[in-house]
């Protein structure tokens, strides 16, 4: 019984698509422009795109988010790093590219960068786990050429981080 999935039953059917529904909403928000602005400043459902980072409201083309596993740890994915000299090719930040079938999605891995536009190595000293303290150094993001396809039903939570302009071509 993880994330209340076995407890939330409506009309005899399990309701276990919370993260999937949020990612669908993010995709819709990214694909449309509206002038509505709901009250809660941290909701993944905020419209228009740019509401999470008001200074970028007219420029945002991406809602950056993290997915959390059942134990609360961030889901991580590898990306092909532009540098050859280092090993910081893991990120917990994503942009939804496509959502399909029952609840699958293609997510683009985003490279975390700091205030000086340098990449942030999120790994601990051993290179085996995400060092959560390093997440605080992240100030912006870069597109990578790496994507991952996931089953969104496998995640327990989603956290929207920022709305940014990454110069995404549709």
ZIWOVEN-V771198 format. One line per field, one symbol per residue. burial: b if it has 16 or more other ideal C-beta (glycine too) atoms within 10 Angstrom, else e. Layout:
burial = ???
This chain:
burial = eebebeeeeeeeeeebebbbebbbbbbebbeeeeeeeeeeeeebebbbbbbbbeebeeebbbbbbbbbeeeeebbbbebebeeeeeebbbbbbbbbeebeeebebebbbbbbbeeeeebbbbbeeeeeebeeebbeebebbbbbebbbebebeebbebebbbbbbbeeee
